[in-house]
Amino acid sequence: MLPLCIVDTNVLVAGLLTQDPHSPTVYLVDAMVEGSLPFLLSPALVSEYKDVLARPKLSKLHKLTAQEQEHFLTELVANSIWREPSPSSYMPPDKGDAHLWSLLESEPKAILVTGDKLLLEQPPKGRLIYTPAEFLDHFRPRLIKRPVIRLPKAHPSDWASAESLEGTLTDWETQADDDAYRDL
């Protein structure tokens, strides 16, 4: 069984920006989107994801529109385990990461996955913090990876949406019903 993860914003952004489809950050972001990685989210972490993805310099790099960013974050929230933790009793090395410490404290067995050296070097007592590569070294065999089919340099706007599939099921059901009645 996989441990619950807390995926730091820097990992999420790196997974969206890298051109290497075999990067550990891409692997983790894909697993979050497809729902094969159990991970925690909180209002503060989603807010940070949203704020960072909307930064003009990053928006030029990931090329997601505001609507695509919202859709992407909605998918993450839908696949997450939601927590609204109390403030942590631990003081993080960077006050801006207090929400991560609060999530860690809310789930004793949760693992923080980050690229932030300061957090990696100063974890809260008794808590595990891994880089994306370290996490995959430990847990990849347990992570059931379903293939994510993407076009080259694809981003969430290239993934099938409910709107693009609208009517498909209804048309199929109608045809199946017609065929069933014809056989009677």
Secondary structure, DSSP 8 states (H G I E B T S, - for coil): ----EEE-HHHHHHHHH-S-TT-HHHHHHHHHHHT-S-BEE-HHHHHHHHHHHTSHHHHHHH---HHHHHHHHHHHHHHSEE------SS--SSGGGHHHHHHHHHSTT-EEE---HHHHHS--TT-EEE-HHHHHHHHGGGS--------TT--GGGS--TTTTTTHHHHHHHHHHHHHHHH-
